[in-house]
Amino acid sequence: MAIYAIGDVQGCYEPLQRLIEHIRFDAGSDRLWFVGDLVNRGPDSLKVLRYIKSLGDSAVVVLGNHDLFLLAVAENITAMRPEDTLQAILAAPDRDELLGWLRQQRLLYREQQFVLVHAGLLPQWSIDEAEELAHEVETGLRSPYYKNVLLALYPSKQLQWSPKLTGPTRLAAIIKVLTRLRACSAAGLMESSYTGPPDQIPAGFFPWFRVPHRKRDDTTIICGHWASLGLHCEEHLIAIDSGCVWGRQLTAMRLEDRMVFQVDCSNFGCRGD
């Protein structure tokens, strides 16, 4: 049995299928860990959702910012932008089934020495704390009151985490960390607008995984979200958003030996964010 972590798919179904073939995925014995952002900007988000849902227990999914955006758009909480490509999902006959399945997915998944999350963790959070906070959000999104959580998330540009937060605002702040974090200060203040490469982060901020004295243990964090970072591996970090939707690569990593598998997306008509 092998476990493969797969980077941001973002509706790029054809490259995903080529990657599945490349790794010779066996649904009877192997597992796929998806790092989030299953949908949007690519042309085939509906096919991607249907396929990953069909994998059942062979797939582990954590939600990304684009997946949550889909849920918010479906509830008329926020509006689509010209570059968004979610129309086919919203018009699909199995729309409610797919969206309901999406709401059941995790924000953080922990197994043995690995933690799967879309974006990152604040420096003041231990892995145990992050897991507990993610569970709060998962409970909220699975409840009849999930719309209140999404209402607190859009807009949330000025929202920062504080342990004193309560209610939907607290859950929205946790979501923002787990699905949007790239850069933050040593004290854990999030820089909400930066999307560029790590070496050009504004003064006073660090890549979230480089913050001095951040809480850490022997756990390896697997994440995506940061296309400008690309495929980036350190002793306790595996970042695998290699920019498929930008025409670069879609990446899978076999966790047992960190073997990297990639398919080229340069001739595939996806659009980035």
Sine and cosine of phi, psi and omega as CSV:
sin_phi,cos_phi,sin_psi,cos_psi,sin_omega,cos_omega
0.00,0.00,0.70,-0.71,0.04,-1.00
-0.83,-0.55,0.50,-0.86,0.11,-0.99
-0.91,-0.41,0.81,-0.59,0.03,-1.00
-0.90,-0.44,0.84,-0.55,0.14,-0.99
-1.00,0.03,0.74,-0.68,-0.08,-1.00
-0.86,-0.51,0.72,-0.70,-0.04,-1.00
-0.96,0.28,-0.07,-1.00,-0.09,-1.00
-0.84,0.54,0.88,-0.47,-0.02,-1.00
-1.00,0.08,-0.70,0.71,0.06,-1.00
0.78,0.63,0.73,0.68,0.09,-1.00
0.98,0.22,0.24,0.97,-0.02,-1.00
-1.00,-0.10,0.99,0.17,-0.13,-0.99
-0.93,0.37,-0.70,0.71,-0.07,-1.00
-0.90,0.44,-0.72,0.69,0.10,-0.99
-0.88,0.48,-0.59,0.81,0.04,-1.00
-0.88,0.48,-0.68,0.74,0.00,-1.00
-0.92,0.40,-0.60,0.80,0.05,-1.00
-0.92,0.40,-0.60,0.80,0.03,-1.00
-0.93,0.37,-0.66,0.75,0.04,-1.00
-0.86,0.51,-0.66,0.75,0.04,-1.00
-0.92,0.39,-0.64,0.77,-0.05,-1.00
-0.88,0.47,-0.64,0.77,-0.02,-1.00
-1.00,0.07,-0.07,1.00,-0.01,-1.00
0.84,0.55,0.76,0.65,-0.03,-1.00
-0.87,0.50,0.76,-0.65,0.06,-1.00
-0.91,-0.42,0.96,-0.29,-0.06,-1.00
-0.89,0.45,-0.30,0.95,0.01,-1.00
-0.98,0.18,-0.34,0.94,-0.05,-1.00
-0.71,-0.71,-0.46,0.89,-0.05,-1.00
-1.00,-0.04,0.26,-0.97,0.06,-1.00
-0.73,-0.68,0.55,-0.83,0.05,-1.00
-0.92,-0.40,0.79,-0.61,0.06,-1.00
-0.95,-0.30,0.92,-0.40,-0.01,-1.00
-0.99,-0.10,0.77,-0.63,-0.14,-0.99
-1.00,0.09,0.14,0.99,0.05,-1.00
0.98,-0.18,0.09,-1.00,-0.17,-0.99
0.83,0.56,0.85,0.52,0.09,-1.00
-0.93,0.38,-0.50,0.87,-0.21,-0.98
-0.83,-0.56,0.24,-0.97,0.23,-0.97
1.00,0.03,0.62,-0.79,0.00,-1.00
0.98,0.18,-0.57,0.82,0.15,-0.99
-0.99,0.14,0.18,-0.98,-0.17,-0.99
-1.00,0.07,-0.19,0.98,-0.19,-0.98
-0.75,-0.66,0.74,0.67,-0.03,-1.00
-0.87,0.48,-0.60,0.80,0.00,-1.00
-0.89,0.45,-0.71,0.71,0.03,-1.00
-0.89,0.46,-0.64,0.77,0.00,-1.00
-0.88,0.47,-0.75,0.66,-0.01,-1.00
-0.87,0.50,-0.73,0.68,-0.02,-1.00
-0.88,0.48,-0.66,0.75,-0.03,-1.00
-0.92,0.40,-0.76,0.65,-0.07,-1.00
-0.91,0.40,-0.64,0.77,0.07,-1.00
-0.86,0.50,-0.62,0.79,-0.04,-1.00
-0.92,0.39,-0.31,0.95,-0.02,-1.00
-0.96,0.29,-0.30,0.95,0.03,-1.00
0.86,0.52,-0.75,-0.67,-0.06,-1.00
-0.95,0.32,-0.13,0.99,0.05,-1.00
-0.97,0.24,-0.19,0.98,-0.02,-1.00
-0.87,-0.49,0.67,-0.75,0.19,-0.98
-0.91,-0.42,0.75,-0.66,-0.06,-1.00
-0.81,-0.59,0.73,-0.68,0.29,-0.96
-0.93,-0.36,0.55,-0.84,-0.07,-1.00
-0.98,0.21,0.62,-0.79,0.12,-0.99
-0.94,-0.33,0.07,-1.00,-0.04,-1.00
-0.88,0.47,-0.57,0.82,0.01,-1.00
-0.95,0.31,-0.53,0.85,0.05,-1.00
-0.92,0.39,-0.67,0.74,0.04,-1.00
-0.93,0.36,-0.56,0.83,0.07,-1.00
-0.88,0.47,-0.67,0.75,0.06,-1.00
-0.85,0.53,-0.72,0.70,0.01,-1.00
-0.88,0.48,-0.64,0.77,0.00,-1.00
-0.94,0.35,-0.65,0.76,0.04,-1.00
-0.89,0.46,-0.66,0.75,-0.02,-1.00
-0.89,0.46,-0.43,0.90,0.01,-1.00
-0.99,-0.16,0.18,0.98,0.00,-1.00
0.86,0.51,0.51,0.86,0.03,-1.00
-1.00,0.07,-0.53,0.85,0.09,-1.00
-0.61,-0.79,0.27,-0.96,-0.10,-1.00
-0.96,-0.28,0.49,-0.87,0.11,-0.99
-0.94,0.35,0.48,-0.88,0.08,-1.00
-0.97,-0.23,0.23,-0.97,-0.05,-1.00
-0.83,0.56,-0.52,0.85,-0.07,-1.00
-1.00,0.08,-0.10,0.99,-0.03,-1.00
-0.98,0.19,0.53,-0.85,-0.10,-1.00
-0.74,-0.67,0.83,0.56,-0.09,-1.00
-0.96,-0.29,0.03,1.00,-0.15,-0.99
-0.86,0.51,-0.64,0.77,-0.05,-1.00
-0.90,0.44,-0.61,0.80,0.04,-1.00
-0.91,0.42,-0.72,0.69,-0.07,-1.00
-0.91,0.42,-0.43,0.90,-0.01,-1.00
-0.99,-0.14,-0.03,1.00,-0.11,-0.99
-0.96,0.29,0.56,-0.83,0.04,-1.00
-0.90,0.44,-0.45,0.89,0.04,-1.00
-0.99,-0.17,0.37,0.93,-0.01,-1.00
-0.77,0.64,-0.80,0.60,-0.09,-1.00
-0.90,0.44,-0.61,0.79,0.03,-1.00
-0.90,0.43,-0.68,0.74,0.00,-1.00
-0.92,0.39,-0.70,0.72,-0.01,-1.00
-0.92,0.38,-0.61,0.79,0.07,-1.00
-0.89,0.45,-0.66,0.75,0.07,-1.00
-0.88,0.47,-0.66,0.75,-0.02,-1.00
-0.88,0.47,-0.63,0.78,-0.01,-1.00
-0.92,0.39,-0.31,0.95,0.01,-1.00
-1.00,0.09,-0.13,0.99,-0.09,-1.00
-0.98,0.19,0.27,-0.96,-0.10,-1.00
-1.00,0.10,0.27,-0.96,0.22,-0.98
-0.98,-0.18,-0.40,0.91,0.02,-1.00
-0.50,-0.87,0.67,-0.74,0.03,-1.00
-0.78,-0.62,0.74,-0.67,-0.05,-1.00
-0.81,-0.58,0.78,-0.63,0.05,-1.00
-0.53,-0.85,0.84,-0.54,-0.04,-1.00
0.80,0.60,-0.84,-0.54,-0.08,-1.00
-1.00,-0.07,0.18,0.98,-0.07,-1.00
-0.91,-0.41,0.58,-0.81,0.16,-0.99
-0.80,-0.60,0.80,-0.60,0.01,-1.00
-0.97,-0.25,0.81,-0.59,0.01,-1.00
-0.49,-0.87,0.47,-0.89,-0.09,-1.00
-0.93,0.36,-0.78,0.63,-0.17,-0.99
-0.93,-0.36,-0.86,0.51,-0.05,-1.00
0.16,-0.99,-0.13,-0.99,-0.02,-1.00
-0.78,-0.62,0.55,-0.83,0.08,-1.00
-0.93,0.37,0.48,-0.88,-0.07,-1.00
-0.91,0.42,-0.43,0.90,-0.03,-1.00
-1.00,0.08,-0.09,1.00,-0.01,-1.00
-1.00,-0.03,0.77,-0.64,0.23,-0.97
-0.98,0.18,0.21,-0.98,0.04,-1.00
-0.89,0.46,-0.66,0.75,0.02,-1.00
-0.87,0.49,-0.71,0.71,0.01,-1.00
-0.89,0.46,-0.70,0.72,-0.01,-1.00
-0.88,0.48,-0.64,0.77,0.01,-1.00
-0.90,0.43,-0.66,0.75,0.03,-1.00
-0.91,0.42,-0.67,0.74,0.00,-1.00
-0.91,0.41,-0.67,0.74,0.04,-1.00
-0.88,0.48,-0.62,0.79,0.01,-1.00
-0.90,0.43,-0.58,0.81,0.08,-1.00
-0.84,0.54,-0.72,0.69,-0.01,-1.00
-0.91,0.40,-0.71,0.71,-0.02,-1.00
-0.85,0.53,-0.66,0.75,0.04,-1.00
-0.89,0.46,-0.67,0.74,0.00,-1.00
-0.91,0.41,-0.66,0.75,-0.03,-1.00
-0.95,0.32,-0.42,0.91,0.00,-1.00
-1.00,0.03,-0.11,0.99,-0.07,-1.00
-1.00,0.05,0.22,-0.98,0.07,-1.00
-0.91,0.43,-0.22,0.98,-0.08,-1.00
-0.97,-0.25,0.38,0.93,-0.08,-1.00
-0.88,0.48,-0.47,0.88,0.00,-1.00
-0.88,0.48,-0.53,0.85,0.02,-1.00
-0.90,0.44,-0.57,0.82,0.04,-1.00
-0.92,0.40,-0.71,0.71,-0.01,-1.00
-0.92,0.40,-0.58,0.81,0.06,-1.00
-0.89,0.46,-0.59,0.81,0.03,-1.00
-0.96,0.26,-0.36,0.93,-0.05,-1.00
-1.00,0.08,-0.40,0.92,-0.06,-1.00
-0.83,-0.56,0.93,-0.38,-0.06,1.00
-1.00,0.04,0.29,-0.96,0.00,-1.00
-0.58,-0.82,0.43,0.90,-0.08,-1.00
-0.85,0.53,-0.60,0.80,-0.04,-1.00
-1.00,0.00,-0.04,1.00,-0.09,-1.00
-0.96,0.29,0.75,-0.66,0.06,-1.00
-0.80,-0.60,0.50,-0.87,-0.01,-1.00
-0.95,0.31,0.66,-0.75,0.19,-0.98
-0.54,-0.84,0.68,-0.74,0.03,-1.00
-0.91,0.41,-0.21,0.98,0.01,-1.00
-0.99,0.14,-0.21,0.98,-0.01,-1.00
-0.90,0.43,0.49,-0.87,0.02,-1.00
-0.70,-0.71,0.23,-0.97,0.14,-0.99
0.89,0.45,-0.43,-0.90,-0.03,-1.00
-0.86,0.51,-0.53,0.85,0.02,-1.00
-0.90,0.44,-0.63,0.78,0.06,-1.00
-0.88,0.48,-0.73,0.68,-0.02,-1.00
-0.91,0.42,-0.62,0.79,0.03,-1.00
-0.90,0.44,-0.62,0.78,0.02,-1.00
-0.91,0.41,-0.63,0.77,0.05,-1.00
-0.89,0.45,-0.71,0.70,0.03,-1.00
-0.85,0.53,-0.69,0.72,-0.03,-1.00
-0.86,0.52,-0.67,0.75,0.03,-1.00
-0.90,0.44,-0.79,0.61,-0.17,-0.99
-0.94,0.33,-0.40,0.92,-0.10,-1.00
-0.89,-0.46,-0.14,0.99,-0.07,-1.00
-0.76,-0.65,-0.16,0.99,-0.11,-0.99
-0.91,0.42,0.76,-0.65,0.21,-0.98
-0.80,-0.60,-0.79,0.62,-0.07,-1.00
-0.80,-0.60,0.55,-0.83,0.07,-1.00
-0.44,-0.90,0.22,-0.98,0.04,-1.00
-0.99,0.12,0.11,-0.99,0.02,-1.00
-0.88,0.48,-0.46,0.89,0.01,-1.00
-1.00,0.03,-0.03,1.00,0.04,-1.00
1.00,-0.05,0.28,0.96,0.09,-1.00
-0.97,0.23,0.84,-0.54,-0.07,-1.00
-0.98,0.17,0.68,-0.73,0.18,-0.98
-1.00,-0.05,0.94,-0.34,-0.26,-0.97
-1.00,0.04,-0.22,0.98,-0.14,-0.99
-0.94,-0.34,-0.23,0.97,-0.14,-0.99
-0.97,0.23,0.75,-0.66,0.03,-1.00
-0.78,-0.62,0.02,1.00,-0.10,-0.99
-0.99,0.15,-0.22,-0.98,-0.04,-1.00
-0.95,0.30,0.36,-0.93,-0.07,-1.00
-0.86,0.51,-0.54,0.84,-0.08,-1.00
-0.98,0.20,0.01,1.00,0.03,-1.00
-0.87,-0.49,0.30,0.95,0.01,-1.00
-0.89,0.45,0.64,-0.77,0.00,-1.00
-0.83,0.56,0.49,-0.87,-0.01,-1.00
-0.83,0.56,0.64,-0.77,0.01,-1.00
1.00,-0.02,-0.09,1.00,-0.01,-1.00
-0.84,-0.54,0.36,-0.93,-0.03,-1.00
-0.73,-0.68,0.41,-0.91,0.28,-0.96
-0.82,0.58,0.66,-0.75,-0.15,-0.99
-0.82,0.58,-0.53,0.85,-0.05,-1.00
-1.00,0.09,-0.05,1.00,0.00,-1.00
-0.94,-0.35,0.11,0.99,0.00,-1.00
-0.89,0.45,0.79,-0.61,-0.01,-1.00
-0.86,0.50,0.67,-0.74,0.12,-0.99
0.91,0.42,0.37,0.93,0.05,-1.00
-0.93,0.38,0.46,-0.89,0.02,-1.00
-0.92,0.40,0.73,-0.69,0.00,-1.00
-0.43,-0.90,0.32,-0.95,0.11,-0.99
-0.61,-0.80,-0.43,-0.90,-0.04,-1.00
-1.00,0.08,0.10,1.00,0.01,-1.00
-0.95,0.32,0.63,-0.78,0.11,-0.99
-0.99,-0.17,0.84,-0.54,-0.01,-1.00
-1.00,-0.04,0.79,-0.62,0.06,-1.00
-0.96,-0.29,0.82,-0.58,-0.08,-1.00
-0.58,-0.82,0.14,-0.99,0.08,-1.00
-0.72,-0.70,-0.76,-0.65,0.18,-0.98
0.96,0.26,-0.55,0.84,-0.19,-0.98
-0.95,-0.30,0.99,0.12,-0.06,-1.00
-0.88,0.47,-0.54,0.84,0.01,-1.00
-0.94,0.33,-0.37,0.93,0.12,-0.99
-0.97,0.23,-0.62,0.79,0.02,-1.00
0.96,0.30,-0.28,-0.96,0.08,-1.00
-0.93,0.37,0.89,-0.46,-0.10,-0.99
-0.58,-0.81,0.86,-0.50,-0.05,-1.00
-0.83,-0.56,0.72,-0.70,0.15,-0.99
-0.78,-0.63,-0.07,-1.00,-0.08,-1.00
-0.85,0.53,-0.66,0.76,-0.06,-1.00
-0.85,-0.53,0.46,0.89,-0.01,-1.00
-0.58,-0.82,0.73,-0.69,0.16,-0.99
-0.78,-0.63,0.96,-0.28,0.04,-1.00
-0.96,-0.28,0.83,-0.56,-0.21,-0.98
-0.76,-0.65,0.42,0.91,0.17,-0.99
-1.00,0.08,0.99,-0.11,-0.06,-1.00
-0.98,-0.18,0.34,0.94,0.23,-0.97
0.97,0.26,0.64,0.77,0.04,-1.00
-0.82,0.57,-0.71,0.70,-0.08,-1.00
-0.93,0.35,-0.22,0.98,0.10,-0.99
-1.00,-0.07,0.06,1.00,-0.01,-1.00
1.00,0.07,0.39,0.92,-0.01,-1.00
-0.97,-0.23,-0.98,-0.18,0.00,-1.00
-0.67,-0.74,0.40,-0.91,0.25,-0.97
-0.95,-0.31,0.76,-0.65,-0.18,-0.98
-0.90,-0.44,0.64,-0.77,0.24,-0.97
-0.83,-0.56,0.62,-0.79,0.10,-0.99
-0.83,-0.56,0.79,-0.62,0.10,-1.00
-0.98,0.18,0.89,-0.45,-0.19,-0.98
-0.94,0.34,-0.46,0.89,-0.05,-1.00
-0.88,0.48,-0.59,0.81,-0.06,-1.00
-0.73,-0.68,0.13,0.99,-0.01,-1.00
0.86,0.51,0.48,0.88,0.11,-0.99
-0.95,0.33,0.75,-0.67,-0.04,-1.00
-0.99,-0.17,0.71,-0.70,0.08,-1.00
-0.83,-0.56,0.73,-0.69,-0.02,-1.00
-0.66,-0.75,0.50,-0.87,0.19,-0.98
-0.86,-0.51,0.57,-0.82,-0.03,-1.00
-0.98,0.18,0.71,-0.70,0.00,-1.00
-0.91,-0.42,0.25,0.97,-0.12,-0.99
-0.92,0.40,-0.43,0.90,0.00,-1.00
-0.97,-0.23,0.28,0.96,-0.06,-1.00
-0.95,-0.32,0.71,-0.70,-0.17,-0.98
-0.99,0.10,0.85,0.53,0.10,-0.99
-0.99,-0.12,0.31,-0.95,0.02,-1.00
-0.86,-0.51,0.67,-0.74,-0.05,-1.00
-1.00,0.07,0.03,-1.00,0.05,-1.00
-0.76,-0.65,0.00,0.00,0.00,0.00
